[in-house]
């Protein structure tokens, strides 16, 4: 009886520590995202401002043309067409800004586990792209994405959990280049009855003595200043939250490949 109670206590204690560590990492990641948000907004804001200035010039031109006998109806149609053209150019930037806000808001919210929660491959890729875009550009790394399944393919679980794992793996790959430019491959495909996600870099690789411990212990290769979720906790998330598995292939000096397998929620 006492042994069973003690084991339940240990299991609960581990679960609580794991949840706390995940929450701390989530908040740390949000702190890192703040700088990227400003960068993500810069381009669309400048583009919208430029479009509004062009619209203002067209409005001024239209005002001046009113009552001018030399200005034909065709000229008015041409001005109106240019206005519509600029509005068409501005709208996608407004949509992009809305996507950024929705993504950051979604990632900032507390993770409420639900047995009915699910999301699509396309939704996952969209969030990862928005959240990692700044860091990839900052360190001159290119994320090459290849998707061999329908982007409407469903994944059962909370999207925040998998986004956090993906962001961590991509951040690890960026760091593997030690500040130099590099390429990171993200491949999503079908492997039997499972969805396979592969993140591959060609950076420094993981030392053999560290690689053996990565999925067994809470260790990081980032040093004392590292705030990474860690491959151990990423693996725990994939296993515990998605019923999947995670494997590592790495050779020091040549790069690292991370394989994630998640069971399909529906026939794909």
N, C-alpha and C positions, 0 to 999 in steps of 0.2 A: 504493500500500500504506500509506504513512505517513498519507495523507489519510484513508483509510478507518478506520485505527486511531484517529486523532484524533477523527473524527466519532463512532465508537462510544464513545470516552471521554467526549465531551461529552454524548451521549445518556444514558449511565449516570450521569454527574455530575448532570445535570438531574433524572433520576429519583430519585436518592438525596436531592437537596435537597428535591424535592417531597415525598417520603415523610417526611423529617425535619420539614418544616414542618407537614405534616398531623398528625404525632404530637405536636408541640409544641402545636398548636391543640387537639387532643383533650384533652391534659392540662390546658391552661388552661381549657377548657370545664368539665372535671370540677371544677376548683377553684371556679368560679362556681356550680356546682350544689350544693355542700355546704350553703350557706345556704338554698337552696331545699328541700333534703331535710328539714331541721328544720321548715320551714314546712309542708311536705306532710304530715308526720307529726302535726303539732299537732292538727288537726281530728279525724282518726280516733282518736287516743289519748284525747282528751277525750270523744269519743262513746262509746268502749268503757268508759272509766272511769265515765261516767254510767250506762251499761247495767248494769255490774257492781254499782254501788251500788243500782240498782233491784232487781236479782236478790237482793242481800243482804237488802233490806227484805222481799221476798216470802218468802224462806227463813225469816226471823225470824217473819213472820206465820204461816207454815205450822207452825213449831215450836210456837208458842203455841196454835195451833188444835187440835193433837193432844190427844185426850182431852176436848175441850170438847164437851159434849152439845148445845150450841146451834149448833155448826158442822156443817152438813150435807155430804153427799157432793158435792152440787152446788157448794158453796163450795170444796171441795178441787179439784174440776175447774176451777173458775174461776181459782184461784191457779196451777194447773199451766198453764193456757192463757196466762196473763199471762207466766209464765216462758218458755214457748216463743216468745211474741211478742217478748220482749226478746232472746232468743238469735237470732231471725231478724233483728233490727235490728243486732246486733253483727257477725254473720258477714260482711256486705258490707264493713264497715270493715277487718276482718282480711284479706279478699281484696284490698282496695285497697292496704294496707300491703305485702302480699306482691308486688303488681304493681310498687310503687315500688322495692322491694329488687331484684327481678329485672331491672327496666329499668336501674337505676343500675349493677348488677353487669355486665350485658351491655354497657353503654356504656363501662364502665371497663376491660373486657378488651381486650387487644391485638387488632388487626384481623388475622385470619389469612385471607388471600385463598384462596378456593376456587372452582373453576370450577363446582361443583355448588351453591353457596350461593344461596338465594333466600328471599324473605319475601313477605308479602301487604300489600296496601294497608291493611288493618285493623291489622296489626301495626305498620306505620309510623306511622299516626295515633295509636295508643295510646301509643307511645314519645314521640312529639312532644308529645302532650298532657301526659303526666306530667312531662317534662323542662322544658317551657316554661310550665307553669301558674303557677308562682310569679312569674316575671319579668313575665308578662302582667298579673297582678293588681297587682304592685308598681308598675307604671307606668300602671295604669288603662287598659289596652288590651284590646279584645275581639277574639278570634280567631273569625271566622265561617267555619265549615267546610261546604262543599257537595261531596258525593261523588256523581258520576253514573256510577260503575262499581261492580260487585260488590266488596265489601270483601275477598273471597277472591281477587281478581285477583292473580296472582303477579308479582313483580319479581325479575329475576335479578341477583344481586350480594350484597354484604355489607350488612346493614341499618344497621350503624354508620356506614358512609360516607354514606348518604342522610340518615339522621337528623341527622348533623352539618351537612350542607348545609342542610337544612330549618331547623334551629335557628338557623343563621347568618342565613338570609334573614329569618326572623321577628324576630330580634334587630335586624337592620338596619332593619326596618319600625318596630319600637318606637322606636328611636333617631331615626327620621325625624320623630317627633312632638315631639322636644325636650322631653320631660318632661310633655307634655300628654296627656290621654286621647285615644284614637283607635280606629279600627276597622281590622282587618286581615282581608282575605278570602283564604281558601285554597280553591281549586277544583281538584278532581281529576276528569278526564273522559277520554273516548276521542277521539283525533284520528287517524282513519285506522287505521293499524297501530301506533300509538304511544300510550303513556299520557301525558297532558298534565297537568302540575302547575303551577298559577298561584298566585303569592303577590303580593297587591296591597295597597298602602297609599295613603293620601290625605294623606301628610305633606309634608315639605319638598322632596322630589324631588332629583335629582342634577344638578349643574351640567353644561352641555353639554361643556365642555372636559375634565371628568373622565369623563363617560359614554363618550367615544370611546376611552378607554384601559382601561376597567374589565376587559374580557375579554382584554386583550393584555398587561397589565403587572401585577406584584404591588403594587398600590397600594390604599390604604384611605381612605375619607372620614371615618374615626373619629379622626384626629389621632394624635399621638405615643403616647397611652395606649391606642390601639385594640389589641385582641387578636383581632380578627375573622379568620376564615378568608379573607375577602376574596372578592369576586365572581370574581376571576380564578381562584383556587384551587377555588372551588365549581364553576366552569365546567370546570376541568381534571378534577375528580372525576367530574362527570356524563359528560364525554366519554370519559375513560380507563377508568373503572370500570363504567359502565353503557352505553357505546356510544350515548349520547344527545347532545342539544344544549341550549344555554341561551341565551335572548335577553332583552334588557332594553328596556323602554319606560319612559321617564321624562320628566317635564316639571317643571322647577324651579317650586316653589310649588304644584304640583298633586298630586304623588305618583309612585309607581313601581310598575311591573308586571314581575315576573320570570316568564318562561315556560320550563319544563323539559319536554323531550320525551324519553321513554325507550321503546325498542322493546319490544313485548309479548314475553314468553317463551313464551306459549301463546295459542291462540285465545281471544279475550275477547268 
